[in-house]
Amino acid sequence: MSENDVLTERPRLIGIAYRLLGSLSDAEDVVQEAYGRWYALGGRQREAIEKPGAWLTTVASRICLDLLGSARVRRERYPGEWLPEPLPPDGLADPAEALLLDESVTMAFLVVCESMTPAERVAFVLHDVFGYPFAEVAVVLGRSPAACRQLATSARRRVRPAPRPAAASASVVRAFKEAWEAKDIAGLVGLLDPAAVAVADGGGLASTVLRPVEGGENVARYTVEITRRVPAMTLVERLVNGRPGLVAERDGVVESVLAFDVADGVIRRIWAVRNPEKLRPWRASVQEKPVNCPID
């Protein structure tokens, strides 16, 4: 494999690391470190590696495994709720990766992955999402293939089958946006499951509720309350983690990114990320000027 071929592995590695860590910035750092270790090898050492892609995957996955272990401790001290970093439409730049923008990058999937142990998550993502055989997963985890199979099975029980994205999801999110702009509580309630839950992540760096808001009516009222606290906010329809979502901007700056879980024509979950450190890719990207009316 030539050096150019080695570099073409980067988008796939970032895709794996993002699913393992729930953070695009952390995924990029992991891949950078994996390549650093590759180039730190002597020329003969690199030549002796039969499959550089597999070597890089193993190294990157092991780095992720270490990070997942320490992340559990950090998140216990995290102010309020922790949510995965939302993925912009162009967050995974490899054209082939676009084919993988399925339920494995939705906010719902990544949130469920947070309930897995680090070993379960690595086994599940590598095998179930990327198709690595358990023999290769075993090398990453330092366990037997049979043990890795059990880890993936345990993780799989936590993941409910996600409905295929439908055009109806976009229309529901658009209707939610319009009702929000109109401060129409009744309209919002009609779009929300009675047991809907909204979770916000400010990371202690942006004001937000510290606990989930539960119940469709409570979510609707809180949503309208936001418009009173944040005047001149503009809502823009964008893909968030491959599904219809909303971006809230103020004076052209992204203030919040909202992902939705829509099923049977109603919204069951809303995840709002306000932590500015998790919004850097969104703020750095060139955004189209919104054609909708601002909230005022």
C-alpha positions as CSV (number, residue, x, y, z in Angstrom):
1,M,0.0,0.0,0.0
2,S,1.4,3.4,-1.1
3,E,1.5,6.4,1.2
4,N,-1.4,7.9,-0.8
5,D,-3.4,4.7,-0.1
6,V,-2.6,5.0,3.6
7,L,-4.0,8.6,3.6
8,T,-7.2,7.5,1.9
9,E,-8.0,5.5,5.0
10,R,-8.5,8.8,7.0
11,P,-12.3,9.4,6.2
12,R,-13.1,5.8,7.2
13,L,-11.1,6.1,10.4
14,I,-12.9,9.4,11.3
15,G,-16.2,7.7,10.7
16,I,-15.3,4.9,13.1
17,A,-13.9,7.2,15.7
18,Y,-17.0,9.5,15.5
19,R,-19.3,6.7,16.2
20,L,-17.2,5.4,19.0
21,L,-16.7,8.8,20.7
22,G,-19.8,10.9,19.6
23,S,-17.4,13.8,18.9
24,L,-16.2,14.9,15.5
25,S,-13.4,17.0,17.0
26,D,-12.2,14.1,19.2
27,A,-12.4,11.7,16.3
28,E,-10.2,14.0,14.2
29,D,-7.7,14.1,17.1
30,V,-7.7,10.3,17.4
31,V,-7.0,9.8,13.7
32,Q,-4.3,12.4,13.8
33,E,-2.6,10.5,16.7
34,A,-3.0,7.2,14.8
35,Y,-1.2,8.6,11.8
36,G,1.4,10.1,14.1
37,R,2.2,6.6,15.4
38,W,2.3,5.2,11.9
39,Y,4.8,7.8,10.7
40,A,6.8,7.3,13.9
41,L,7.6,3.7,12.8
42,G,10.7,3.1,10.8
43,G,10.5,2.5,7.1
44,R,11.2,-1.2,7.5
45,Q,8.5,-1.5,10.3
46,R,5.9,0.1,8.0
47,E,6.9,-2.2,5.1
48,A,6.5,-5.2,7.4
49,I,2.8,-4.4,8.1
50,E,0.7,-6.4,5.6
51,K,-2.5,-4.3,6.0
52,P,-1.8,-0.7,7.0
53,G,-5.5,0.0,7.0
54,A,-6.2,-2.7,9.5
55,W,-3.2,-1.5,11.6
56,L,-4.5,2.1,11.6
57,T,-8.0,0.9,12.5
58,T,-6.6,-1.2,15.4
59,V,-4.6,1.8,16.7
60,A,-7.4,4.3,16.4
61,S,-9.9,2.0,18.0
62,R,-7.6,1.4,20.9
63,I,-7.1,5.1,21.4
64,C,-10.9,5.5,21.4
65,L,-11.2,2.7,23.9
66,D,-8.9,4.5,26.3
67,L,-10.8,7.8,25.8
68,L,-14.1,6.2,26.4
69,G,-12.9,4.9,29.7
70,S,-11.8,8.3,30.9
71,A,-14.8,10.0,29.4
72,R,-17.1,8.2,31.8
73,V,-15.3,9.9,34.7
74,R,-15.4,13.3,33.0
75,R,-19.1,13.1,32.2
76,E,-20.0,12.4,35.8
77,R,-18.7,15.9,36.5
78,Y,-20.2,17.5,33.4
79,P,-22.6,20.4,34.1
80,G,-26.1,19.1,33.2
81,E,-26.8,16.7,30.4
82,W,-24.1,15.5,28.0
83,L,-25.0,15.0,24.4
84,P,-22.9,13.8,21.4
85,E,-21.5,16.5,19.2
86,P,-23.9,17.1,16.3
87,L,-22.7,16.2,12.9
88,P,-23.0,18.9,10.1
89,P,-24.2,17.7,6.7
90,D,-20.6,17.8,5.4
91,G,-19.1,16.5,8.6
92,L,-17.9,13.2,7.1
93,A,-16.3,14.4,3.9
94,D,-15.7,11.0,2.2
95,P,-18.3,10.5,-0.6
96,A,-18.4,6.8,0.3
97,E,-19.1,7.7,3.9
98,A,-22.4,9.4,2.8
99,L,-23.7,5.9,2.2
100,L,-23.2,5.2,5.9
101,L,-25.3,8.2,7.0
102,D,-27.9,5.9,8.4
103,E,-29.1,5.2,11.9
104,S,-25.5,4.7,13.0
105,V,-24.9,8.4,13.1
106,T,-28.3,9.6,14.3
107,M,-28.5,11.3,17.6
108,A,-30.8,8.6,18.9
109,F,-28.2,5.9,18.0
110,L,-25.3,7.8,19.6
111,V,-27.2,8.5,22.8
112,V,-28.0,4.8,23.1
113,C,-24.3,4.0,22.6
114,E,-23.5,6.2,25.6
115,S,-25.2,3.5,27.8
116,M,-22.8,0.8,26.5
117,T,-19.6,-0.1,28.2
118,P,-16.5,1.0,26.2
119,A,-15.8,-2.6,25.2
120,E,-19.4,-3.2,24.1
121,R,-19.4,0.0,22.0
122,V,-16.2,-0.9,20.3
123,A,-17.3,-4.4,19.5
124,F,-20.7,-3.3,18.3
125,V,-19.5,-0.4,16.1
126,L,-16.7,-2.3,14.5
127,H,-18.7,-5.5,13.9
128,D,-22.3,-4.4,13.4
129,V,-21.7,-1.0,11.7
130,F,-18.5,-1.5,9.8
131,G,-18.5,-5.3,9.3
132,Y,-15.2,-6.2,10.9
133,P,-15.0,-9.9,11.8
134,F,-14.8,-10.7,15.5
135,A,-11.3,-12.1,15.0
136,E,-10.2,-8.5,14.1
137,V,-12.3,-7.0,16.9
138,A,-10.6,-9.4,19.3
139,V,-7.2,-7.9,18.4
140,V,-8.4,-4.4,19.2
141,L,-10.0,-5.4,22.6
142,G,-7.4,-8.0,23.6
143,R,-10.2,-10.6,24.2
144,S,-11.3,-13.8,22.5
145,P,-13.5,-13.6,19.4
146,A,-16.2,-15.4,21.4
147,A,-16.0,-12.8,24.2
148,C,-16.3,-10.0,21.5
149,R,-19.4,-11.7,20.1
150,Q,-21.0,-11.6,23.5
151,L,-20.1,-7.9,23.9
152,A,-21.7,-7.1,20.6
153,T,-24.8,-9.1,21.5
154,S,-25.2,-7.3,24.8
155,A,-24.8,-3.9,23.1
156,R,-27.3,-4.9,20.3
157,R,-30.0,-5.5,22.9
158,R,-29.9,-1.8,23.8
159,V,-30.5,-0.6,20.3
160,R,-34.0,-0.5,19.0
161,P,-34.5,-0.8,15.2
162,A,-34.7,2.8,13.9
163,P,-37.4,3.6,11.3
164,R,-36.1,4.6,7.9
165,P,-36.0,8.3,7.4
166,A,-39.2,9.4,5.6
167,A,-40.2,12.6,3.9
168,A,-42.8,13.0,6.6
169,S,-40.0,13.6,9.1
170,A,-38.9,16.7,7.3
171,S,-42.5,18.0,7.2
172,V,-43.0,17.4,10.9
173,V,-39.8,19.3,11.7
174,R,-40.9,22.1,9.4
175,A,-44.3,22.3,11.0
176,F,-42.5,22.4,14.5
177,K,-40.4,25.2,13.3
178,E,-43.4,27.2,12.0
179,A,-45.3,26.6,15.2
180,W,-42.3,27.7,17.3
181,E,-41.9,30.9,15.3
182,A,-45.6,31.6,15.8
183,K,-45.4,30.8,19.5
184,D,-48.2,28.4,18.9
185,I,-48.3,26.2,22.0
186,A,-51.3,24.2,20.8
187,G,-49.7,23.6,17.5
188,L,-46.5,22.4,19.1
189,V,-48.4,20.1,21.4
190,G,-50.1,18.5,18.4
191,L,-46.7,17.7,16.9
192,L,-45.2,16.2,20.1
193,D,-45.8,12.8,21.5
194,P,-47.5,13.1,24.9
195,A,-44.5,11.5,26.5
196,A,-42.0,13.6,24.5
197,V,-38.7,14.5,26.1
198,A,-36.3,17.4,25.3
199,V,-32.7,17.2,26.4
200,A,-30.3,20.2,26.2
201,D,-26.5,20.3,26.5
202,G,-25.0,23.7,27.5
203,G,-21.8,22.2,29.0
204,G,-21.9,25.0,31.6
205,L,-20.9,27.4,28.8
206,A,-24.4,28.3,27.6
207,S,-27.6,28.8,29.5
208,T,-30.1,25.9,29.4
209,V,-32.1,23.6,31.6
210,L,-29.9,21.1,33.5
211,R,-32.5,18.3,33.4
212,P,-34.6,16.8,30.6
213,V,-38.0,18.4,30.0
214,E,-40.6,15.7,30.0
215,G,-44.2,15.6,28.6
216,G,-45.4,17.1,25.3
217,E,-47.1,20.1,26.8
218,N,-44.1,21.0,29.0
219,V,-41.8,20.7,26.0
220,A,-44.0,23.0,24.0
221,R,-44.2,25.6,26.7
222,Y,-40.5,25.5,27.3
223,T,-39.9,25.9,23.6
224,V,-42.0,29.0,23.4
225,E,-40.3,30.4,26.6
226,I,-37.0,30.2,24.7
227,T,-38.2,32.7,22.2
228,R,-38.8,35.2,25.0
229,R,-35.4,34.6,26.5
230,V,-33.5,34.8,23.1
231,P,-35.0,37.5,21.0
232,A,-34.1,37.9,17.3
233,M,-33.4,34.2,16.9
234,T,-33.7,32.7,13.4
235,L,-34.4,29.0,12.8
236,V,-32.9,27.3,9.8
237,E,-33.8,23.8,8.5
238,R,-30.6,21.7,8.2
239,L,-29.7,18.0,8.2
240,V,-28.3,17.1,11.6
241,N,-26.6,13.7,11.8
242,G,-28.2,12.8,8.6
243,R,-31.8,13.6,9.6
244,P,-34.0,16.7,9.4
245,G,-33.1,19.1,12.2
246,L,-33.0,22.8,13.0
247,V,-30.2,25.3,13.6
248,A,-30.9,28.4,15.8
249,E,-28.9,31.4,14.8
250,R,-28.5,34.8,16.3
251,D,-26.8,37.6,14.4
252,G,-25.5,35.0,11.9
253,V,-23.9,32.9,14.7
254,V,-25.1,29.3,15.4
255,E,-26.4,29.3,18.9
256,S,-28.0,25.8,19.0
257,V,-28.4,22.7,16.9
258,L,-31.5,20.6,17.4
259,A,-31.9,16.9,16.4
260,F,-35.3,15.2,16.4
261,D,-36.5,11.6,16.8
262,V,-39.7,11.4,14.7
263,A,-42.0,8.4,14.6
264,D,-45.6,7.9,13.5
265,G,-45.9,11.5,12.6
266,V,-44.9,12.9,16.0
267,I,-41.7,14.0,17.7
268,R,-40.6,11.7,20.6
269,R,-37.3,13.2,21.4
270,I,-35.5,16.6,20.9
271,W,-31.8,16.9,21.6
272,A,-30.6,20.5,21.7
273,V,-26.8,21.2,21.7
274,R,-25.8,24.6,22.9
275,N,-22.3,24.0,24.2
276,P,-20.3,26.3,21.9
277,E,-17.3,23.9,22.0
278,K,-19.5,21.3,20.2
279,L,-20.8,23.9,17.7
280,R,-17.4,24.8,16.2
281,P,-17.9,22.8,13.0
282,W,-21.3,24.5,12.5
283,R,-19.9,27.9,13.1
284,A,-17.0,27.4,10.8
285,S,-19.1,26.1,7.9
286,V,-20.5,28.5,5.4
287,Q,-24.3,28.6,6.0
288,E,-26.9,29.7,3.5
289,K,-28.8,32.8,4.4
290,P,-32.2,31.8,5.8
291,V,-35.3,32.7,3.9
292,N,-37.7,32.2,6.8
293,C,-38.8,34.9,9.2
294,P,-36.9,35.5,12.4
295,I,-38.4,35.0,15.8
296,D,-38.9,38.3,17.5
